[in-house]
Amino acid sequence: MSYKLTKTTEIIERDEVVYSEFARMPYYPLAVARGRGAILEDFDGNEFIDLLSSASALNTGHAHPRIVKAITEQAEKYITYTAAYVYSEPLVKYAEALIEVTPGDYEKK
């Protein structure tokens, strides 16, 4: 490779050996070490504004304290099976909250 070997490039090179190329579509050679708000940091300490903000960070940014707290509290109880197999109170609460804010006068699910 023609770029400087850093922790980030080391991770990318290891990934190329063990991860299917069909499962990845990288836009940029970025190996994320951490994120906070709209900022991502790679393993070499470089910071990037996350203009893509993948699905898990779309509305709240990376590592939002309320989201981290909710995930931690749930993980301490159990990490759920798929909703296709079991009933889940957090899923019911989420659905109820979505129904409450969904406009229209019709039965919602």
C-alpha positions in Angstrom: 0.0 0.0 0.0 1.2 3.5 -0.8 0.1 5.2 2.5 1.8 5.5 5.8 1.2 2.5 8.1 -0.7 3.7 11.2 -3.0 2.0 13.6 -5.9 3.0 11.3 -4.2 1.5 8.2 -3.2 -1.6 10.1 -6.9 -2.2 11.0 -7.9 -1.7 7.4 -5.3 -4.1 6.2 -6.3 -6.7 8.7 -10.0 -6.2 7.7 -9.1 -6.9 4.1 -7.7 -10.3 5.1 -10.6 -11.5 7.2 -13.8 -9.6 6.1 -15.7 -10.2 2.9 -15.3 -7.4 0.4 -18.9 -7.9 -0.6 -20.0 -6.9 3.0 -18.3 -3.5 2.9 -18.6 -0.4 0.8 -16.1 2.1 2.3 -16.4 5.7 1.2 -13.1 6.6 2.9 -10.4 4.6 4.6 -11.6 5.4 8.1 -11.4 3.0 11.1 -13.5 4.6 13.9 -12.1 4.4 17.4 -14.7 6.6 19.0 -17.4 9.2 18.4 -19.0 12.0 20.4 -21.8 14.1 19.0 -21.0 14.8 15.3 -17.3 14.1 15.6 -15.6 10.8 14.8 -12.0 10.0 15.8 -9.8 7.4 14.2 -7.2 5.2 15.9 -4.5 7.8 15.1 -6.3 10.7 16.8 -7.6 12.4 13.6 -11.0 13.9 14.0 -13.7 14.0 11.3 -17.1 15.7 11.2 -19.6 12.8 10.6 -21.5 14.1 7.6 -22.8 10.5 6.9 -24.0 9.8 10.5 -25.1 6.2 10.1 -28.5 5.0 11.3 -27.5 4.6 14.9 -26.3 8.2 15.3 -28.7 9.9 12.8 -30.7 12.0 15.3 -28.7 12.1 18.5 -25.1 12.0 17.5 -22.5 9.5 18.7 -22.4 8.4 22.4 -25.3 10.7 23.5 -25.4 10.3 27.3 -29.2 9.5 27.4 -28.7 6.8 24.7 -25.6 5.3 26.4 -27.5 5.2 29.7 -30.5 3.5 28.2 -28.3 0.9 26.4 -26.4 0.2 29.6 -29.5 -0.2 31.7 -31.0 -2.6 29.2 -27.8 -4.6 28.7 -27.6 -5.0 32.5 -31.0 -6.6 32.4 -30.7 -8.7 29.3 -29.8 -8.3 25.6 -33.0 -9.1 23.9 -33.7 -11.8 21.4 -35.3 -10.7 18.2 -38.8 -9.4 18.5 -40.0 -12.1 16.2 -39.4 -14.7 18.9 -40.3 -13.1 22.3 -42.3 -10.2 23.7 -40.3 -7.2 25.1 -41.6 -4.4 27.3 -39.1 -1.9 25.9 -40.4 -2.7 22.4 -44.0 -2.3 23.6 -43.2 1.1 25.2 -41.5 2.3 22.1 -44.4 1.3 19.9 -46.8 3.0 22.3 -44.7 6.2 22.1 -44.6 6.1 18.3 -48.4 5.6 18.1 -48.9 8.6 20.5 -47.0 11.0 18.2 -48.2 9.5 14.8 -50.7 11.9 13.3 -54.1 10.7 12.0 -57.3 9.2 13.4 -57.0 5.5 12.6 -55.8 2.3 14.3 -52.0 2.3 14.4 -49.5 -0.4 14.9 
